[in-house]
Amino acid sequence: MKNSYGDIMSILVAYYSRTEVTKKLAEAIAAETGADIEEIVSKVKYEGKIGFARGGKDALSEKIIDLEPLEFDPANYDLVYLGVPVWAGKAANPMISYIKQNEGKFNDVKFFVTAGGSGFEGAIAEMEKYVGKAPLKTLTLVTKQVKHDEFKEELASFIE
């Protein structure tokens, strides 16, 4: 991709995914844009039913958690795509923790959000609050759309 000056843009896709749904979307964005990709890995375990419950509780309290070491610095990129699932109407904690850990390092951002059905607005508002700026674009998809590969048109529009 090129910026408005015709220069090739440096792009990073940073995402958190508990169930592989957001990961699938992140990988599709990285493949289309040629971006570097960073999976955010939580030191707090959110697997299974207990992890699901813990995630909802942590999301409601906006708890900042520890993350595994990161490979890429978002300050080195023109554009960072931030991908997150919705937990209890908010952005999943590992993403909020990532944003906090990289405070002030984001140039332009785009948000992609996955959810079982609802809560997109809360997740986007929370990410915008922590990043400190509005995203250039947002993409919201329900789990079913991603699992069944029903997002090609939305993705093309989101990336352009």
Residue pairs with C-beta under 8 A, 6 or more apart in sequence:
1 8
1 9
1 11
1 33
1 34
1 79
1 159
2 8
2 9
3 9
3 78
9 78
9 79
10 36
10 76
10 77
10 78
10 79
11 33
11 34
11 35
11 36
11 77
11 78
11 79
11 80
11 81
12 35
12 36
12 37
12 38
12 72
12 74
12 76
12 77
12 79
12 80
12 81
13 26
13 29
13 30
13 33
13 35
13 36
13 37
13 38
13 80
13 81
13 83
14 37
14 38
14 40
14 72
14 74
14 80
14 81
14 82
14 83
14 98
15 22
15 23
15 25
15 26
15 37
15 38
15 39
15 40
15 81
15 82
15 83
15 84
15 95
15 112
16 22
16 39
16 40
16 42
16 83
16 84
16 85
16 92
16 94
16 95
16 98
17 23
17 24
17 26
17 39
17 83
17 85
18 46
18 47
18 51
18 52
18 55
18 85
18 92
19 85
19 143
21 85
21 114
21 143
21 146
21 147
22 83
22 84
22 85
22 112
22 114
22 146
23 39
24 146
24 147
25 83
25 112
25 114
25 139
25 141
25 146
25 151
25 155
26 37
26 39
26 81
26 83
26 112
27 37
28 151
28 155
29 35
29 81
29 83
29 112
29 155
29 158
29 159
30 36
30 37
32 155
32 156
32 159
33 81
33 159
35 81
36 72
36 77
38 70
38 71
38 72
40 67
40 70
40 94
40 95
40 97
40 98
41 67
41 68
41 94
42 65
42 66
42 67
42 68
42 93
42 94
42 97
43 65
43 66
43 67
43 68
44 54
44 58
44 65
44 66
44 93
44 94
45 51
45 54
46 52
46 54
46 55
46 94
55 87
55 88
55 92
55 93
56 87
56 88
57 88
58 65
58 87
58 93
59 87
59 88
59 89
59 90
59 91
59 92
59 93
60 88
60 90
62 90
62 93
62 96
62 126
63 93
64 93
64 96
64 97
64 100
65 93
65 94
65 97
66 97
67 94
67 97
67 98
67 101
70 98
70 101
73 102
73 105
74 80
74 102
74 105
74 106
74 107
75 102
75 105
75 106
75 107
77 107
78 107
78 108
79 107
79 108
79 109
79 110
79 136
80 106
80 107
80 108
80 109
80 110
81 109
81 110
81 111
81 112
82 95
82 98
82 99
82 109
82 110
82 111
82 112
82 127
82 131
82 135
83 95
83 111
83 112
83 113
83 114
84 91
84 92
84 95
84 111
84 112
84 113
84 114
84 123
84 127
85 92
85 113
85 114
85 115
86 92
86 113
86 114
86 115
86 116
86 118
86 119
86 120
86 122
86 123
87 93
88 119
89 118
89 119
89 122
89 123
90 119
90 122
90 123
90 126
91 113
91 122
91 123
91 124
91 126
91 127
95 127
96 126
96 127
96 130
99 106
99 127
99 130
99 131
100 130
103 130
103 132
104 132
106 131
106 132
106 133
108 136
109 131
109 133
109 135
109 136
110 135
110 136
110 137
110 138
110 139
110 158
111 124
111 127
111 128
111 135
111 137
111 138
111 139
112 138
112 139
112 140
112 141
112 158
113 120
113 123
113 124
113 138
113 139
113 140
113 141
114 140
114 141
114 142
114 143
114 146
115 123
115 140
115 142
115 143
116 142
116 143
117 142
120 140
124 135
124 138
124 140
127 135
128 134
128 135
137 158
138 158
139 154
139 155
139 158
141 151
141 154
144 150
145 151
145 154
